[in-house]
Amino acid sequence: MTLEILRIFAIIFIAELGDKTQLAVLGFASSHKPWVVFIGASMALLAVTAIGIIAGTMLGKFVPHKVMSIISGVLFIAIGFFYIFKGLH
């Protein structure tokens, strides 16, 4: 279980580096007390994570893991292409 926790931590940590959430936190930290930003951002990330866990658990009962992985990968790539094309125009 510890190895799973570390693996999940590493994947989420890498995925979150430099994203819009981190940039928003950086902006808030420039004009608010650091502990207020930390608490607010932490609460938001906990809430979003809880929603993802609930949705994933429910979908996992009906959709096989392999199919979920493929759908997640396709959506990730599609969102990436969307931002690339948006940035080019």
VODREN-852683 format. One line per field, with one value per residue: residue number from 1; x, y, z of N, C-alpha, C, CB in turn. Coordinates in Angstrom, 2 decimals. Glycine has a CB too. Layout:
// VODREN-852683
dose: [NUM/...]
n.X: [X/...]
n.Y: [Y/...]
n.Z: [Z/...]
ca.X: [X/...]
ca.Y: [Y/...]
ca.Z: [Z/...]
c.X: [X/...]
c.Y: [Y/...]
c.Z: [Z/...]
cb.X: [X/...]
cb.Y: [Y/...]
cb.Z: [Z/...]
// end
This chain:
// VODREN-852683
dose: [1/2/3/4/5/6/7/8/9/10/11/12/13/14/15/16/17/18/19/20/21/22/23/24/25/26/27/28/29/30/31/32/33/34/35/36/37/38/39/40/41/42/43/44/45/46/47/48/49/50/51/52/53/54/55/56/57/58/59/60/61/62/63/64/65/66/67/68/69/70/71/72/73/74/75/76/77/78/79/80/81/82/83/84/85/86/87/88/89]
n.X: [0.83/1.97/3.75/1.94/0.71/2.90/3.44/1.06/1.17/3.53/2.80/0.55/1.76/3.72/2.02/0.65/2.54/3.31/0.79/-2.44/-3.63/-1.48/-0.37/-2.44/-2.42/0.10/-0.37/-2.34/-0.80/0.87/-0.54/-1.93/-1.98/0.34/-0.46/-3.22/-3.68/-2.57/-4.33/-6.83/-6.32/-5.60/-7.99/-9.65/-8.35/-8.61/-11.42/-11.91/-10.44/-11.87/-14.30/-13.40/-12.59/-15.01/-16.51/-14.84/-14.91/-17.62/-17.89/-16.07/-17.41/-18.99/-17.58/-14.86/-11.43/-9.39/-10.72/-11.41/-8.84/-8.04/-9.97/-9.42/-6.79/-7.20/-8.86/-7.07/-5.08/-6.67/-7.45/-4.93/-4.26/-6.29/-5.49/-3.04/-3.79/-5.43/-3.52/-2.03/-3.65]
n.Y: [-1.20/1.25/1.69/2.06/4.44/6.21/6.07/7.12/9.68/10.68/10.71/12.47/14.74/15.42/15.87/18.11/20.13/23.34/23.81/25.40/25.69/25.87/28.25/30.00/29.82/30.89/33.53/34.32/34.09/36.22/38.36/37.76/36.38/33.77/31.38/31.50/31.24/28.68/27.09/27.59/26.74/24.09/23.05/23.31/21.59/19.17/18.88/18.68/16.38/14.52/14.50/13.41/10.87/9.76/9.81/8.19/5.77/5.10/4.93/2.90/0.64/0.02/0.31/-1.24/-1.31/-1.11/0.09/2.52/3.58/3.94/5.77/7.92/8.54/9.29/11.54/13.19/13.64/14.89/17.24/18.38/18.86/20.69/22.92/23.45/24.19/26.35/28.07/28.62/30.17]
n.Z: [0.00/0.73/-1.37/-3.46/-2.63/-2.74/-5.49/-6.59/-5.43/-6.68/-9.42/-9.45/-8.33/-10.27/-12.44/-11.59/-11.46/-12.52/-13.62/-14.24/-11.74/-9.95/-10.85/-10.23/-7.43/-6.97/-7.78/-5.88/-3.57/-3.78/-2.91/-0.59/2.75/3.27/4.68/4.54/1.80/1.46/3.03/1.77/-0.91/-0.44/0.62/-1.63/-3.46/-2.08/-2.16/-4.94/-5.48/-3.95/-5.35/-7.78/-6.89/-6.00/-8.40/-9.99/-8.57/-8.82/-11.63/-12.05/-11.28/-13.41/-15.77/-17.33/-16.10/-18.06/-20.22/-19.02/-18.68/-21.33/-22.26/-20.52/-21.32/-24.01/-23.66/-22.24/-24.17/-26.13/-24.80/-24.50/-27.25/-27.80/-26.23/-27.42/-30.07/-29.41/-28.33/-30.61/-32.15]
ca.X: [0.00/2.85/4.26/0.84/0.56/4.02/3.25/-0.02/1.72/4.48/2.07/-0.24/2.70/4.29/0.94/0.23/3.61/3.18/-0.54/-3.16/-3.87/-0.27/-0.24/-3.43/-1.90/1.21/-0.97/-2.95/0.25/1.52/-1.35/-2.60/-1.12/0.64/-1.23/-4.59/-3.62/-2.34/-5.55/-7.85/-5.95/-5.66/-9.40/-10.16/-7.79/-9.25/-12.78/-11.84/-9.97/-12.99/-15.24/-12.77/-12.63/-16.40/-16.87/-14.05/-15.44/-18.91/-17.65/-15.33/-18.35/-19.66/-16.65/-13.60/-10.26/-8.69/-11.51/-11.24/-7.50/-8.03/-10.78/-8.66/-5.67/-7.72/-9.28/-5.87/-4.47/-7.59/-7.33/-3.63/-4.37/-7.13/-4.68/-2.03/-4.45/-5.86/-2.34/-1.55/-4.56]
ca.Y: [0.00/2.42/1.88/2.63/5.84/6.96/6.13/8.09/10.99/11.11/11.01/13.69/15.84/15.79/16.39/19.42/21.14/24.31/23.91/26.64/25.77/26.37/29.66/30.74/29.88/31.85/34.86/34.62/34.22/37.52/39.43/37.27/35.69/32.43/30.31/31.59/30.65/27.25/26.45/27.67/25.89/22.70/22.66/23.16/20.37/18.04/18.74/18.19/15.00/13.72/14.33/12.47/9.53/9.30/9.52/7.04/4.58/4.77/4.48/1.64/-0.46/-0.26/0.39/-1.93/-0.45/-0.89/1.06/3.81/4.07/4.40/7.00/8.98/8.91/10.02/12.86/13.95/14.06/15.83/18.53/18.92/19.42/21.88/24.04/23.78/24.96/27.63/28.91/29.00/31.14]
ca.Z: [0.00/0.76/-2.73/-4.24/-2.20/-3.30/-6.94/-6.84/-5.08/-7.71/-10.67/-9.26/-8.11/-11.57/-13.28/-11.09/-11.57/-13.60/-14.21/-13.93/-10.30/-9.32/-11.22/-9.44/-6.06/-7.00/-7.82/-4.58/-2.56/-3.90/-2.30/0.61/3.70/2.76/5.32/4.03/0.46/1.63/3.51/0.72/-2.04/0.03/0.70/-2.99/-4.03/-1.41/-2.68/-6.32/-5.40/-3.45/-6.47/-8.70/-6.29/-6.02/-9.80/-10.43/-7.91/-9.43/-13.01/-11.99/-11.11/-14.67/-16.90/-17.00/-15.88/-19.32/-20.98/-18.33/-18.98/-22.73/-22.32/-19.84/-22.19/-25.18/-23.19/-21.90/-25.45/-26.77/-24.08/-24.89/-28.60/-27.71/-25.73/-28.44/-31.14/-28.83/-28.21/-31.93/-32.79]
c.X: [0.87/3.40/3.18/0.66/1.67/3.89/2.18/0.46/2.61/3.76/1.29/0.68/3.27/3.23/0.54/1.30/3.35/1.80/-1.23/-3.43/-2.65/-0.06/-1.23/-2.96/-0.76/0.66/-1.60/-1.88/0.94/0.73/-2.11/-1.58/-0.90/-0.21/-2.68/-4.66/-3.45/-3.62/-6.63/-7.57/-6.03/-7.10/-9.99/-9.64/-8.36/-10.65/-12.78/-11.39/-11.10/-14.01/-14.69/-12.82/-14.03/-16.81/-16.12/-14.54/-16.75/-18.73/-16.95/-16.21/-18.98/-18.73/-15.34/-12.42/-9.54/-9.41/-11.38/-9.88/-7.42/-8.79/-10.03/-7.50/-6.11/-8.16/-8.09/-5.21/-5.35/-7.50/-5.99/-3.66/-5.21/-6.31/-3.57/-2.66/-4.94/-4.69/-1.80/-2.42/-4.75]
c.Y: [1.26/2.73/2.50/4.11/6.69/7.11/7.16/9.51/11.51/11.50/12.31/14.89/16.33/16.43/17.82/20.51/22.06/24.42/25.20/26.80/26.36/27.85/30.53/30.90/30.89/33.28/35.25/34.86/35.57/38.63/39.00/36.61/34.25/31.32/30.32/30.95/29.14/26.53/26.46/26.74/24.41/22.20/22.43/21.87/19.12/17.80/18.17/16.72/14.08/13.47/13.32/11.04/8.96/8.92/8.29/5.73/4.14/4.24/3.13/0.43/-0.89/-0.34/-0.31/-0.96/-0.13/0.17/2.45/4.41/4.63/5.71/8.16/9.47/9.72/11.43/13.75/14.48/15.10/17.21/19.18/19.56/20.69/23.08/24.42/24.63/26.31/28.58/29.39/30.07/32.36]
c.Z: [0.00/-0.62/-3.63/-3.90/-2.80/-4.82/-7.31/-6.55/-6.21/-8.99/-10.54/-9.08/-9.43/-12.46/-12.87/-11.24/-12.77/-14.21/-13.77/-12.44/-9.59/-9.64/-10.44/-8.00/-5.97/-6.99/-6.50/-3.52/-2.63/-3.22/-1.04/1.53/3.21/3.38/4.85/2.64/0.57/2.05/2.42/-0.44/-1.65/0.10/-0.69/-3.63/-3.38/-1.96/-4.09/-6.35/-4.93/-4.56/-7.47/-8.18/-6.34/-7.45/-10.31/-9.84/-8.55/-10.85/-13.03/-11.80/-12.43/-15.87/-16.50/-16.93/-17.19/-20.17/-20.36/-18.64/-20.40/-22.86/-21.67/-20.70/-23.38/-24.78/-22.86/-23.17/-26.14/-26.11/-24.42/-26.27/-28.60/-27.27/-26.72/-29.54/-30.64/-28.72/-29.55/-32.60/-31.98]
cb.X: [-0.94/4.01/4.75/-0.47/0.57/5.34/2.86/-1.26/2.51/5.48/1.12/-1.18/3.84/4.91/-0.29/-0.16/5.00/4.13/-1.40/-4.47/-4.20/0.95/-0.45/-4.81/-1.41/2.10/-2.01/-3.87/1.27/1.72/-2.32/-3.74/-1.74/2.08/-1.17/-5.07/-2.46/-1.25/-6.08/-7.97/-4.53/-5.00/-10.20/-9.76/-6.28/-9.31/-13.49/-10.87/-8.76/-13.68/-15.49/-11.35/-12.12/-17.36/-16.56/-12.60/-15.64/-19.84/-16.82/-14.34/-19.43/-20.69/-16.39/-13.31/-9.28/-8.57/-13.00/-11.41/-6.47/-8.64/-12.15/-8.13/-4.94/-8.90/-10.19/-4.88/-4.25/-9.04/-7.45/-2.58/-4.98/-8.30/-4.07/-1.40/-5.62/-6.51/-1.27/-1.47/-5.89]
cb.Y: [0.00/2.20/0.55/1.87/5.95/6.28/4.75/7.75/10.92/9.99/9.85/13.55/15.40/14.56/15.47/19.31/20.45/23.99/22.70/26.68/24.39/25.55/29.85/30.03/28.48/31.62/34.92/33.48/33.11/37.86/39.94/36.29/35.71/32.12/30.44/33.08/31.26/27.01/27.17/29.09/26.23/22.57/23.73/24.36/20.38/18.28/20.10/19.07/14.89/14.42/15.70/12.86/9.57/10.38/10.74/7.24/4.84/6.00/5.51/1.71/-0.07/0.78/1.89/-3.01/-1.13/-2.21/0.64/3.65/2.95/3.34/6.79/8.47/7.68/9.25/12.73/13.07/12.83/15.31/18.33/17.83/18.38/21.64/23.67/22.49/24.17/27.42/28.16/27.78/30.52]
cb.Z: [1.21/1.75/-3.31/-3.97/-0.65/-2.95/-7.49/-5.98/-3.76/-7.99/-11.03/-8.03/-7.17/-12.27/-13.21/-9.65/-11.70/-14.65/-13.83/-14.70/-9.72/-9.79/-12.73/-9.49/-5.60/-8.25/-8.91/-4.15/-2.72/-5.36/-3.31/0.25/5.13/3.00/6.84/3.97/-0.37/2.66/4.78/0.23/-2.53/1.40/1.44/-3.84/-3.89/0.11/-2.66/-7.15/-4.45/-2.26/-7.18/-8.96/-4.84/-5.45/-10.69/-10.08/-6.41/-9.43/-13.77/-10.88/-10.12/-14.92/-17.32/-18.05/-14.90/-20.11/-21.03/-16.81/-18.81/-23.66/-21.62/-18.49/-22.66/-25.82/-21.97/-21.11/-26.38/-26.70/-22.54/-24.86/-29.55/-26.73/-24.37/-29.05/-31.72/-27.45/-27.50/-32.82/-33.06]
// end
